[in-house]
Every structure is written in C-alpha cells, then in structure tokens.
Amino acid sequence: MDGEPAFGDAAGSWLGAFDDEVRMTRPRRRALVAIGLGEFVDAYDLIVIGGLVFALKAHFQLSAGQLGWLSAAAFFGSALGALFFGDLVDRIGRRRVFVVNLIAFVGLALLSAVVTEVWMLFVVRVLIGVAIGADIAASISFLAELSPRGSRGGWTGAMPQITWSLGAICAVLVDAGLYALMGADAWRLAFALGAIPAVVVLLVRRSLPDSPRWLLAQGRVTEAVAGFEQFGVRVRDHSRLATAPSRPVVRRRARARGRLEPYAKLFSGKRRAAVIFAILMIGLIPLNGIGQSVLVTYVLDQFGGHLSRVSSILAGSVLWIGALAGSYLAWRTLDRLGRISSIVGALVGFVVVYVLMVTVAFGTAWLIPLYFLLGVVTWWGASACWPLPSELAPTEMRGRAQGLGTGLQRFCIGVNTLLLPHMLVWVGFRATVLLAAGISVALIPFALWGRRFEPTQRSLEVASGDELLGAPVVGSPNPGMVLSP
C-alpha cells in the first residue's frame, strides 16, 4: 500500500513518545491499576479453597485422591484458559477477553456456592481456572503495552503480584472469619463472596478502551488515537491518518494467515530464541516452588499441634504476607536491577532458604520466618518472570506468547499439587525440599543464558523486535504528540 510507510513513521513516533513518557498521567495510572486488579480476583478464587479444604473433605466425604484433584482443578483449568484465550487476545483484543472473563468470574463464584455434588464443584473449579488463565493472558499483554518502558517491570510484573498477594491474604481472612462465625458450612459463603471483587473490577474496567498498540496493529487507527488521548496523551498531527491501512485489508491478512501460522511465526525468525526463553522461564520456575504447598503443615507442627482451626487458617497467611513483601521489593527494584538479575537473585534465595529449612532450622520454630522468606523470594522472582513473554513477543503474537508461558506455568503448579503428597510419603520432607533446591540450582544457568534478551529499559518494540505496521519506533521528543494538561 502506497500510504503505509508514511503512516508507519507516524505510528512509530507516537509509540516512541508513549513508551518514553516519564511522568505518569492520572488516566494512564488508573487504567494500569484497573487492569492489575484482576489478579486480586484470580488470587481470591485460587486461595479461598485452601483454608476450608477440611470442611469440603468432610462435607463431600472426599478421599485423598479426590482432594488432590479438587485442589489442582483450577490450576489445570487456568492452563487451558491461558492457551485458548491467549489466541483470542490477539484476534479479538485485550479488552473484550478480560470483560468476558470477569462476567464469568461473577457467575462461577455464585455457582460454586450452590453445588450439591463433588463433580459439580470440580467442573466449576476448572471453569474458574479457565477464567483465571484468560485474564492473565489479556491483562499482562495489556499492561505491557500500556506501561512506559522506564517503569514497565513495576507495572507489568510487580503490580499484578501485589494485587494477587492482597487477594490471597483477603481469602485467608475471609476463610478464618467465616469459619469462626459459621463453622464448617462457611465454604459456601466464602466461595460466593468471590463475586464481589469481580463485580468491582468489572466496573472499574468498564470505560477502558482497548490497547492502542493492538488497535494500531489491526489498522484501527482512529480508535488507537482515541485510546492514546483517553490515557492522557493527545495526538496533534492527524494528517497521516488517511494513509493508514484500512481495517478490511488488515483483517484479510489475518484470515489468510490461518489459525496455526501465528504460532509458527512465533517460533521462527530472529526472535525465536527470546520467545522460547520467555515461555520456558515463566513456565518452569514453579517447579522449584514445590516446597510451598507442603511446608505449611510442617511449619504448623512447630506450634506443637495446639493451634485452633481458625489459627491454623490464619497461619497460612505467613506465606502470602511474604508474597506481598516480595512483590513490593520487585516494585522497588525490578526496573533498576533488571528482569534476569532479579530472577537469578530469587533462585539463589530459594536455595539458601531451602537449605536452611532442612539443616539448622529443621524441627524448630525458625521454620516460620523462613517460610515468610520463601514467600518473599518466590514473588520477587515471579514478578520478574511474568512480563517476559509479553515483553519479548511482538504485538500481533503477544497474547499467544503470554498464554503459552502462563499455561505451562499453571500446568506445572497443578502437577506439583498432585505429586507432592506422594513425594512426602516416598522420599520424606527433607528430600522433597532439597529437590526443590536442586531445581533452583539447575534453573540459574538457563536464566543467565537469557541475559542477552534483557528487556529492562528498552522500548516494547525494541525488546520484542516488533516493527508495528513496518514502522521503526523512535523516541521522544515528538511534536506530533503532547501530554494533556
């Protein structure tokens, strides 16, 4: 198309200024927080079942195997949701997916409170997981595309983990409070209350436009400019909008590529190694966290088995308070230290904590602060891993890359949940924790190999090798775009 290069130059300059913006505008900050709050909903729905699992076991007369599958159901569901909706995120847009999935959260939270059979609860938990996976694929892609490069690690990696940690803490407090008031029947109301944060997040997200980057990639230029302006940025030079590729042309190109070709393109070309690294890094790092799911019971044993049921539920929050501290640490350091240095630091932290747990602290109350530190290093590392697929994959394939990485991550967590009870029987507590430490050691060289792809302080287009609509992205200053007063 004759007009495409002229438009591409304009689009590149807009994105360059958008990426370089240091002073965060209020509308843009509100949008980032609204998107990140989806992880509060995700965490609540994942963690709320943990505090009342004993009540579910008694109510449905669950065997150990059924209990394991019920606990893992949402994780396997989120793996499916991330894979399926990661594709849709790139086809129909980030906003449509996260609006639909929040509506699903509301309905499924209420439905889970009225189930009468264990198979019903299992199906609902899988579907809740699907909604969680969809939200992650859409939200992290959107956050990466909306964040300035100088603080993208904080907004895309740490901020969602902060809201996730708050959601987990809230779930524990709700479990403990309702159990104190209602006893073993509290699980139904605890599940139903998950609809409230979903409705709140849906309301705060309702006025958001779609990602301007995704709209540009679809040829929807007028909507993209409107999105820039809604986020507090005004594009003054509209003269080259008429040269933009039309929507029907872009759609025909997308249809011609077919459904599988985008995945083939994702793993080909000069960005192949970076994308594979991002997917494997986020996907495999949960394997070194296998101790988390079993440690809480052992930690509680250090109190001599005298904790009440409510106190036992609350004691589980030690890990999530550590998660909040680790996420805040990432917020403060991620854009200074970089993604890879933070991941390596977290992996070394895993090794130290695990070794201390099975040596000097074994069988003592020192396991409790170490359990807190485990939460710190886990969520520090998770904050650095989460944005990698969205930062290292181009706009037209960003949702797919995030979906693949998140899908592998949640699958590994589900496998952990199923295998760990057996691991404790087969090899014991110490060997299980040392295995987690060994996996951490094995991941360090892989993380160091990925330093060549470090996206910190690089524009999203440069980090991903994306030339949106054939346009190289340039930095500010740009006379065609200014901040709104």
HUPEUR-V552303 format. One record per residue. BURIAL is + if it has 16 or more other C-alpha atoms within 10 Angstrom, else -. Layout:
BURIAL, BURIAL
This chain:
-, -, -, +, +, -, +, +, +, +, +, +, +, +, +, +, +, +, +, +, +, -, -, -, -, -, -, +, +, +, +, +, +, +, +, +, +, +, +, +, +, +, +, +, +, +, +, +, +, +, +, +, +, -, +, +, -, -, -, -, -, +, -, -, -, +, +, +, +, +, +, +, +, +, +, +, +, +, +, +, +, +, +, +, +, +, +, +, +, +, +, -, +, +, +, -, +, +, +, -, +, +, -, +, +, +, +, +, +, +, +, +, +, -, -, -, -, +, -, -, +, +, +, +, +, +, +, +, +, +, +, +, +, +, +, +, +, +, +, +, +, +, +, +, +, +, +, +, +, +, +, +, +, +, +, +, +, +, +, +, +, +, +, +, +, +, +, +, +, +, +, +, +, +, +, +, +, +, +, -, -, -, +, +, -, +, +, +, +, +, +, +, +, +, +, -, +, +, +, -, +, +, -, -, +, -, -, +, +, +, +, +, +, +, +, +, +, +, +, +, +, +, +, +, +, +, +, +, +, +, +, +, +, +, +, -, -, -, -, -, +, -, -, +, +, -, +, -, -, +, -, -, -, +, -, -, -, -, -, -, -, +, -, -, -, +, +, -, -, -, +, -, -, +, +, +, +, +, +, +, +, +, +, +, +, +, +, +, +, +, +, +, -, +, +, +, -, -, +, +, -, +, -, -, -, -, -, -, +, +, -, +, +, +, +, +, +, +, +, +, +, +, +, +, +, +, +, +, +, +, +, -, +, +, +, +, -, +, +, +, +, +, +, +, +, +, +, +, +, +, +, -, +, +, +, -, +, +, -, -, +, +, -, -, -, -, +, +, +, +, +, +, +, +, +, +, +, +, +, +, +, +, +, +, +, +, +, +, +, +, +, +, +, +, +, +, +, +, +, +, +, +, +, +, +, +, +, +, +, +, +, +, +, +, +, +, +, +, -, +, +, -, +, -, -, -, -, -, +, +, -, +, +, +, +, +, +, -, +, +, +, -, +, +, -, -, +, -, -, +, -, -, +, +, +, +, +, +, +, +, +, +, +, +, +, +, +, +, +, -, +, +, +, +, +, +, -, +, -, -, +, +, +, -, -
